[in-house]
Amino acid sequence: MSNSSSSSLSVSPMTAVQKMLARASGRHHVEPGEVVYPVPELVIIHDGFVETAYRELHALGYGSVVDPQKVVFVTDHEVAYGSQRAVERGRNIRAIARVWNVGALYDAGRGGHGHIFPIEAGLIRPGMFLFCYDMHCTNFGAAGALAMAAGTEVTSVLATGSLWTTVPHTLRIDLQGALADGAHPRDVGFLLAQGFADGRWGVQYDYRVVEFGGPGLASLDLAARVALCNSITEMGVANVLFDGDPPGIDASGAPDFRSDPGATYEARIPFDLSAVKPQVALPGGPDRAELLSRVAGQPIDHATIGACGSGMYEDFVAASRVLKGRKIADHVRMFVVPGTAATASRLADDGIAQIFVDAGAMLLPPGCGPCAGGMMAPLGPGEVSVATAATNHAGRFGAQDGEIYLASPVIVAASAVAGCLADPRELEPLVASGASQ
Amino acid sequence: MTSSLIRRGRAHVFGDGIPLDEGVMAFKYAIGRITDPAELIPHLFEPIDPGFAARVARGDLVVAGADFGCGKPHIQGFIAMAALGMGVVCGSMPYKAMRGAISKGLPVLIGGGDPASWVANGDEIEVNFGTGEARNLTRGTTVQLPPMAPVLQPIIAQGGANGQLAGWLNEHPSQRAAKGAPSVLGSGTPVRVMPRRVAQSV
């Protein structure tokens, strides 16, 4: 593959996604709408699909995959095996990892969430192109990388080393201001998803890259950017990218991963962060944004902090500030799911895990938690959850008629304490002894 | 499966916003993970056109308006259409649905505009998905539509993603499993040898 710079004067300006797909495809320039065959640096597949990929390729007569050292298996969907089938699946994944000689297997309890730990562990680098099985790989945009979700077609990537990919158009969100006290990047994500869905900006969002830039971007740390990526992914966008260096990640020496100044965007949308008020997404989808103040008081049974959009250290620190010295309501069961083994260790080391346990929450192993279809800590029929999950359509946490409200980690924590949807700023003050419920 | 990029048959014209679930096919076949074309074909377009399966013939074409195949990208309808050697011309289509169609070997032309501008239900038509030329044989007219991307055409010619993978394996015999090599799945024997982790080398 050639790796020539795309910023030479002879080439017209490109968006970040054009650049990264051009580079991965050995091209100087690609245009939106073109179909290319980009070659990934990594291929990440989670425990829910490894067996199927193997079964399909084995049935076609394949004994090996084309570039196994690039292939990474992660175990995040059913981590603490809850059934004999899960035990067998774990065994099969190990057997497949061995027979294909894949580059890495992050087995149960290792690594953590496959959309978080590769960032933390430095596997994901700015400017990198990779394919993943799961759509929530858009998280890697926060680290300056372009990860395209191949879905079940990841078998083609395994077999042939690439997959046809249409170069997407880009929508640019120009962020202004900064989030006010009580507002969170998840709230921004829900509002953007709602704006896309209701046609507020008159833009097509199907298979578009959403690129964040503008003066407000600098105020968003890595966890905030991951939350943004995650909250709009379920809308069907192609990817989420940022026009700036990823916070906390060394981008020096990285190949160009930012849009050219003269790049053509399909649309530009100004967005004022300072106007954002705390939101929830009503059951049914992340685009069903509603002011928290309008639904506060809705009783809950189940509360979860974690999953790919809100599983970073900063998310748990923010929630722990709400929970410190408080107890969750008697009728609520609360699950805390650190995104990674490293984060779980850090939370244990600095006493934050203690705050969760003292509040009455349960700590689950790093991974997806209930958001993987409720294989762990599910929701029951008629029950209501408030969660930082990736999405909240019917059945996401198990029961088809359970209801899930999506919210930021601080709102989930406050709601667990109150026993109903609640704003952390409106909890009873800690000085009122015995009033922690 | 038809390896050519030309489809000739009767046009089945639909409007805008035909969903995959409860439009192209009842959701129960998706949730039931039915993938056998013989089982799916009798139910093609059944939710919105119960007589479709009785009328359709091999090589027929679906001509639809905007947002054909919206909703969850379930592929049961595409499996049935591909097995019938059909083709789809539509105004627009969600990206994941388009991918699903092509991966099943169903040729798709997007950018067909309003079907009423060139075709009526039941017209005899011929569409060349490689060139974008669409002939209405009933009317004796021809329209030029945007062709399929050239790099996608071999996938259709090979019968979809699985055909493409079979073709790749023929060209890369070193990836072929040894004859009679058993599956490593489910033998019940614990697997204790771990591959290395890339994290240590990246």
Chai-1 contact restraints between the chains, C-beta under 6 A:
chainA,res_idxA,chainB,res_idxB,connection_type,confidence,min_distance_angstrom,max_distance_angstrom,comment,restraint_id
A,V35,B,A149,contact,1.0,0.0,6.0,A-B,restraint_1
A,V35,B,V151,contact,1.0,0.0,6.0,A-B,restraint_2
A,V35,B,L152,contact,1.0,0.0,6.0,A-B,restraint_3
A,H58,B,S183,contact,1.0,0.0,6.0,A-B,restraint_4
A,L60,B,L165,contact,1.0,0.0,6.0,A-B,restraint_5
A,L60,B,A166,contact,1.0,0.0,6.0,A-B,restraint_6
A,G61,B,L169,contact,1.0,0.0,6.0,A-B,restraint_7
A,G61,B,R176,contact,1.0,0.0,6.0,A-B,restraint_8
A,G61,B,A177,contact,1.0,0.0,6.0,A-B,restraint_9
A,Y62,B,Q175,contact,1.0,0.0,6.0,A-B,restraint_10
A,G63,B,R176,contact,1.0,0.0,6.0,A-B,restraint_11
A,G63,B,A177,contact,1.0,0.0,6.0,A-B,restraint_12
A,G63,B,A181,contact,1.0,0.0,6.0,A-B,restraint_13
A,S64,B,Q175,contact,1.0,0.0,6.0,A-B,restraint_14
A,R91,B,V191,contact,1.0,0.0,6.0,A-B,restraint_15
A,N92,B,L185,contact,1.0,0.0,6.0,A-B,restraint_16
A,R94,B,V191,contact,1.0,0.0,6.0,A-B,restraint_17
A,A95,B,V184,contact,1.0,0.0,6.0,A-B,restraint_18
A,A95,B,V191,contact,1.0,0.0,6.0,A-B,restraint_19
A,A97,B,P195,contact,1.0,0.0,6.0,A-B,restraint_20
A,R98,B,V193,contact,1.0,0.0,6.0,A-B,restraint_21
A,V99,B,V184,contact,1.0,0.0,6.0,A-B,restraint_22
A,V102,B,P195,contact,1.0,0.0,6.0,A-B,restraint_23
A,G103,B,V198,contact,1.0,0.0,6.0,A-B,restraint_24
A,A104,B,R197,contact,1.0,0.0,6.0,A-B,restraint_25
A,A104,B,V198,contact,1.0,0.0,6.0,A-B,restraint_26
A,L105,B,P195,contact,1.0,0.0,6.0,A-B,restraint_27
A,A121,B,A199,contact,1.0,0.0,6.0,A-B,restraint_28
A,L123,B,V202,contact,1.0,0.0,6.0,A-B,restraint_29
A,E153,B,S103,contact,1.0,0.0,6.0,A-B,restraint_30
A,S156,B,A161,contact,1.0,0.0,6.0,A-B,restraint_31
A,A159,B,L165,contact,1.0,0.0,6.0,A-B,restraint_32
A,A159,B,W168,contact,1.0,0.0,6.0,A-B,restraint_33
A,T160,B,W168,contact,1.0,0.0,6.0,A-B,restraint_34
A,D206,B,P94,contact,1.0,0.0,6.0,A-B,restraint_35
A,D206,B,Y95,contact,1.0,0.0,6.0,A-B,restraint_36
A,Y207,B,Y95,contact,1.0,0.0,6.0,A-B,restraint_37
